[in-house]
Amino acid sequence: MKARTVTAAWGLIVAAAITGVPLALRDRLPDPMAVHWGLELVPDRAASLTSNVLSSLAMWGVLWLSLLGVALHGKVFQRRLGRIYFWGALFGFGVLALGTVGSTLLTNLDAPSWTQARLEGWQVGLVVCAALGAALLAGYLGRGGLDQRPPEGEQPPRLRLRPGQRSAWVSRVANPWLVGLSVAAAAGMVVTGVLELSGVSGGVTLGILPGFVIVLLAGLFTSSLSVRVTQDGLAIGFGPFGWPVRRIRLSKIDRAWSEERYPSQVGGWGFRGLPGSATLMLRGGDCLILRYRSGGQLAISIDDAERGASLINALIAERVAA
């Protein structure tokens, strides 16, 4: 409840500021006013005060309402990393919105016309630094306590292995959206190639070919992963061919368990995390959690995670007993 109240209150404060301050200064602003500057910080686009206020309010409103929806859902606050990302985004984007509107007003203030509204480089740097500083501070203050999983006193799952029995566990997961994006990129490459070879495009489409290649390669290596557990340790293979591979020796793992985690709790999809608490998130739901002997954690979104955790714990116990 407290997080929802803070999110709602901060959103309204920012909305009131980016609406009220420009209206209060409208007599000192040119009409139209400069709203965009080129690489040399010379104004190249203008808009009316009303249009500028409405566009600023709309952009902030989309961000704020999205974060408010996340706060109402509540899952983001279950994990420390999720809390860091949420509070950092809320206050970082808020300060960025305030700084952007403030620098625009300061540049236009008392200017004879919008073409004479000169933006200074230090203003841009100050806004960016202020937003980053607010995000880092808010994330730090709102991080909360360390994640404690499994709960104290609860034993992690463990299979019973017969003496000398060799066992293995293999599972795989894929993100259908990333797979679809890779397929679309591959199709784009084919269409571009056909158009170029047939001479229809006249070289116009050739410039987008590198973009398709980058998206295809990125999708191939990030759209799916597989996990294999054997007596040799744990191997994480990326992409449809299981390469590259990250290997983790059993001697580095303290214990393993499974739990449900979602992208909103870890900051999104893909590789997410901070030193000592990383996540490979391709889809929300069942995740395999590894606790290292050094104290760090690795979470992997994978199917049948509880069985994999049970085998890891059994293999670790077998090594200790030996």
Disulfide bonds with the S-S distance in Angstrom:
none
